Structures are given as C-alpha cells and as structure tokens.
Amino acid sequence: MDKIIEYMLAEDEGFGDITSQAVVEKGKIVKAYIISKDEGILAGNDIIRQLFEENGVKVTFWMADGTKISNNDLLMSVVGDARTILLLERTALNLLMRMSGVASAANHFANLVKDLDVRIAGTRKTAPAIGKFDKYALKIGGADTHRFSLDDMVLIKDNHIATCESPLDALKKAKENTSFSKKIEIEVETLKDAVECVKNGADIVMLDNMSPSEVNEVVDELNKLNIRQNSLIEVSGGINEDNILDYADLDIDIISIGALTHATRSLDFSLKLQS
C-alpha cells in the first residue's frame, strides 16, 4: 500500500507542482480543512494520517472511521507547509473519497441483513492497483473482505473447472494438491454439483448466479441428506438491494457482491485552506 501511495503522488506531481511553485510562498505554514459534501460512512483515516504525517503535515481528526457523515461535516484539519499540503491534496482526497464510497456501500448492504444470520462479503472485483484499500474500506463498512489475493485460499471457478472433467474432479485435485492450512471453495451452477462438492469435503460451496428458488432447492436437498452443516454456502451473482432479502432469508452463510467495489461511487469531499 505504501508503494501504491508513493506511485500516486509521483504520478500526480509529474516534474513538480508548477502552480504552487509560482504562486505559494516557499515555507508558508497554513491550516486546511477536509469537509464532506456528501452523506455516507467515513473510511481511510489511518491511510490519510500516514500520507500527511510522513510528509511533515500534522493531522487532527474530527470524525472516526466507520462514522456516519453528512454534508458540511468537518472530517479533519491539517497544519503544515502550504506547498506540501497542495501537493498531497488530490491523492489524499481521491483515496479518502473512494474508500468512503466503498465503506458506505458495504454498510448499506450489511444493514439490509443485520437481523439475519448471514454475512455480506466483497469480491476481488476491485479498482486496479488499490484492491487493498478497497478491502480495508469493506471491513470498515461492516462487510467481510473475502480474499485479498490469490494465495489466501483455493477458489475454484468456472475457468478452472473448464480445464478439468467436472467440478468434482477439480475439487478432488485441489484437495490432493493443497495444504491442509488452506480452505477450498468451489463455484457450482447446478444442484447435482453442489451436492457432490458438499459430500466430498469442500469447505465452501458457492452457488453462482442461482435464483432464490434454485438456492432453496439446493439447501433443502443438503438438509434432506443431513450434510448441510458440512460446508459453508455462499451465493453470488446478480444480487442487489431489491432481491438480497430473498437470498438472505434462506439457510445460507455468505452473500458476496462484486458491486460493492466495482460499481460504487466515491463520496464527495473537499479540502479548503484557511485564508
């Protein structure tokens, strides 16, 4: 994450902030404020603290991560060299706005199912290069991060299965070639494959793009066979705020939603120097 921030700053600065160099007195100390122009959940304070303080700018936070924020809320104030603050401004705001947008979406969906025994999770459909920032924001918003990277656990998807004879064949290969320390999840699209994979020891079975009635059919069959407890059941694909309760009311464990990171909007914040 440090390297990503370093690259963001270098990309934004180019060969130097020629505007500040031309207009702002060198060494001038100023105070600035970051204000919310939106509503949602704040996320990213620790990232912003490091960004500013490593560059000699003092930060005071007025709102904590995970706090509900409204239009015109004072989020934080900073004191330091004016040229430095202006150099950091866009990178700081971009990260803070993006992370707060993701946290807000995660919080919204988590609240929709707060009274049910099901967990909302993100996916790896994150913004390029800033996936870890997105994952951190998911956690602040109350969602599970799911995998951070490909080495977190085995997740056998359709393209892996396409190289094998069947989902069960792929599962058996994974169990033979994976350390006991890693969980194994497999994505299935049919009742038959779901039952076979639960019977054969998948830690998690993902029911991909199934309708609520299809998911219910799978769960009923697993219960009839007395094997429902053998695997966690995850559902994913096409789940939104209009249909999420149709899934959450079923006997499932996890609902993963890629839109929490690939389709969410950033919140709108602004940094203002005190004149």
C-alpha positions in Angstrom: 0.0 0.0 0.0 2.9 2.4 0.7 4.3 1.7 -2.8 0.9 2.4 -4.3 0.6 5.8 -2.5 4.2 6.6 -3.5 3.3 6.0 -7.1 0.1 8.0 -6.9 2.0 11.0 -5.6 4.7 10.7 -8.2 2.1 10.4 -11.0 0.2 13.5 -9.7 3.3 15.6 -9.2 5.0 14.9 -12.5 8.1 17.1 -12.6 6.8 19.4 -10.0 3.7 21.4 -8.9 4.5 24.4 -11.1 1.3 26.3 -9.9 2.2 26.2 -6.2 5.9 27.0 -7.0 4.7 30.0 -8.9 2.1 31.3 -6.5 2.6 30.0 -3.0 5.4 31.4 -0.8 8.1 28.8 0.0 7.9 27.6 3.6 4.5 29.2 4.3 2.6 27.3 7.1 -1.1 27.1 6.7 -4.1 25.3 8.2 -6.6 23.4 6.0 -9.8 21.5 6.5 -11.3 18.5 4.7 -15.1 18.9 4.5 -17.8 16.4 3.5 -20.1 17.4 0.6 -21.9 14.1 0.8 -23.5 11.5 3.1 -22.2 8.1 3.9 -19.6 6.3 6.0 -16.1 7.7 6.6 -13.2 5.4 5.8 -9.5 5.9 5.3 -8.3 7.9 8.3 -5.3 5.7 9.0 -4.2 5.9 5.4 -4.6 9.7 5.3 -2.7 10.1 8.6 0.3 8.3 7.3 0.2 10.2 4.0 0.2 13.6 5.6 2.4 12.8 8.7 5.2 11.2 6.6 5.4 14.4 4.7 5.5 16.6 7.8 1.9 17.7 7.9 0.0 17.4 11.2 -3.5 15.9 11.1 -6.4 16.3 13.6 -9.4 14.0 13.0 -12.9 15.2 13.9 -14.7 12.1 12.7 -13.7 8.5 13.2 -13.6 5.7 10.6 -16.9 4.0 10.4 -18.8 7.1 11.4 -21.9 8.3 9.6 -21.2 11.6 7.9 -23.4 14.3 6.4 -23.0 17.3 4.1 -20.8 20.0 5.6 -19.3 17.8 8.3 -15.8 18.7 9.3 -13.8 15.5 8.8 -10.2 16.6 9.7 -7.9 19.5 9.8 -4.2 19.7 8.8 -1.4 22.0 9.5 1.8 22.3 7.6 3.7 23.7 4.6 1.2 25.0 2.1 3.1 23.7 -0.9 3.2 20.2 0.6 -0.5 20.2 1.5 -1.4 21.2 -2.0 0.9 18.5 -3.4 -0.8 15.9 -1.3 -4.4 17.2 -1.7 -5.6 15.2 -4.7 -4.1 11.9 -3.7 -5.5 12.2 -0.2 -8.9 13.2 -1.3 -9.1 10.5 -4.0 -8.3 7.8 -1.6 -10.5 9.1 1.2 -13.5 9.6 -1.2 -13.0 6.2 -2.8 -12.7 4.3 0.5 -15.6 6.1 2.0 -17.7 5.3 -1.0 -16.9 1.6 -0.7 -17.5 1.6 3.1 -20.8 3.3 2.5 -22.0 0.7 0.0 -20.8 -2.1 2.3 -22.6 -0.6 5.3 -25.8 -0.2 3.3 -25.9 -3.8 2.3 -24.8 -5.1 5.8 -27.6 -3.1 7.4 -30.2 -4.7 5.0 -29.5 -8.1 6.5 -28.4 -7.1 10.0 -31.2 -9.1 11.6 -30.4 -12.3 9.7 -27.6 -14.8 10.3 -25.7 -14.1 7.0 -22.5 -12.3 6.2 -22.1 -9.8 3.4 -18.7 -10.0 1.6 -16.9 -8.2 -1.2 -15.0 -9.8 -4.1 -11.8 -9.3 -6.0 -13.6 -7.0 -8.4 -11.7 -4.1 -7.0 -10.2 -1.0 -8.7 -6.9 -1.8 -10.3 -3.9 -1.4 -8.0 -5.9 -0.2 -5.0 -7.6 -3.5 -4.1 -6.2 -3.5 -0.6 -7.6 0.0 0.0 -11.0 -1.3 -1.2 -10.8 -4.3 1.1 -9.9 -2.1 4.1 -12.9 0.0 3.3 -15.2 -3.0 3.1 -14.2 -4.0 6.6 -14.8 -0.5 7.9 -18.2 -0.6 6.3 -19.1 -3.9 8.0 -18.6 -6.3 5.2 -16.2 -9.3 5.0 -13.2 -8.8 2.8 -13.3 -12.2 1.2 -9.9 -13.0 -0.5 -7.2 -10.3 -0.5 -5.2 -12.1 -3.1 -5.0 -15.4 -5.0 -2.9 -17.1 -2.2 -5.5 -16.6 0.5 -7.4 -19.7 -0.2 -8.3 -22.0 -3.1 -11.3 -20.7 -5.0 -12.2 -23.0 -8.0 -14.1 -21.0 -10.5 -15.7 -21.9 -13.9 -12.4 -21.3 -15.8 -10.6 -23.7 -13.5 -13.3 -26.3 -13.9 -13.1 -25.9 -17.7 -9.7 -27.4 -17.6 -11.0 -30.5 -15.7 -13.5 -33.2 -16.3 -16.1 -31.8 -13.8 -16.4 -29.6 -10.7 -15.9 -32.8 -8.6 -12.7 -33.6 -10.5 -11.4 -30.1 -9.9 -12.3 -30.3 -6.2 -10.5 -33.7 -5.8 -7.4 -32.3 -7.5 -7.4 -29.3 -5.2 -7.7 -31.5 -2.1 -4.8 -33.6 -3.3 -2.5 -30.7 -4.0 -3.3 -28.1 -1.4 -2.0 -27.8 2.2 -4.5 -28.6 5.0 -4.0 -25.0 6.1 -5.9 -23.5 3.2 -9.7 -23.6 2.8 -11.1 -24.8 -0.5 -14.1 -23.1 -2.1 -15.7 -24.2 -5.4 -18.2 -22.4 -7.6 -21.1 -24.5 -8.9 -24.1 -23.9 -11.1 -26.3 -27.0 -10.6 -27.9 -28.9 -7.7 -26.1 -32.0 -8.6 -22.6 -30.4 -8.5 -23.5 -28.6 -5.2 -24.4 -31.9 -3.5 -21.4 -33.7 -4.8 -19.0 -31.0 -3.7 -20.5 -30.8 -0.2 -20.4 -34.6 0.1 -16.7 -34.5 -0.9 -15.5 -32.0 1.6 -15.5 -28.6 0.0 -15.1 -26.0 2.8 -17.3 -23.5 1.0 -19.6 -24.1 -1.9 -20.5 -21.0 -4.0 -23.9 -21.1 -5.7 -23.2 -18.9 -8.7 -26.0 -17.0 -10.5 -28.7 -19.1 -9.0 -32.2 -17.7 -8.4 -33.6 -17.8 -4.8 -35.7 -20.8 -5.7 -32.7 -22.7 -7.0 -30.7 -21.9 -3.9 -33.6 -23.0 -1.7 -33.7 -26.3 -3.7 -30.0 -26.9 -3.0 -30.3 -26.1 0.7 -33.4 -28.4 1.0 -31.5 -31.3 -0.6 -28.5 -30.8 1.6 -30.7 -30.8 4.6 -32.5 -34.0 3.5 -29.1 -35.7 3.1 -28.1 -34.3 6.5 -25.0 -32.8 5.1 -25.9 -29.1 5.1 -23.6 -28.5 8.0 -20.6 -29.9 6.2 -19.9 -26.8 4.1 -20.5 -23.1 4.2 -22.9 -22.0 1.5 -22.1 -18.8 -0.4 -24.3 -17.2 -3.0 -23.1 -14.7 -5.6 -24.2 -13.1 -8.9 -26.8 -10.6 -9.7 -27.6 -9.8 -6.0 -28.8 -6.3 -5.3 -30.8 -4.3 -2.8 -34.1 -5.3 -4.4 -33.5 -9.1 -4.1 -31.0 -9.5 -1.3 -33.6 -10.4 1.3 -34.9 -13.2 -1.0 -31.5 -14.8 -0.6 -30.7 -13.8 3.0 -33.9 -15.4 4.3 -32.6 -18.8 3.1 -30.3 -21.1 5.0 -27.1 -19.7 3.6 -23.9 -18.3 5.2 -22.4 -15.7 2.8 -23.6 -13.3 0.2 -20.8 -11.9 -1.9 -21.5 -8.8 -4.0 -18.9 -7.5 -6.5 -20.8 -4.2 -7.0 -19.6 -3.1 -3.5 -16.3 -2.3 -5.2 -16.7 -2.4 -8.9 -19.9 -0.2 -9.2 -19.9 2.0 -6.1 -19.4 5.8 -6.4 -16.8 7.8 -4.4 -18.2 10.2 -1.9 -17.5 13.9 -2.5 -15.1 15.7 -0.1 -13.2 19.0 -0.4 -10.0 20.4 1.1 -10.1 24.1 1.9 -7.1 26.2 3.0 -7.8 28.8 5.7 -7.2 32.2 4.3 
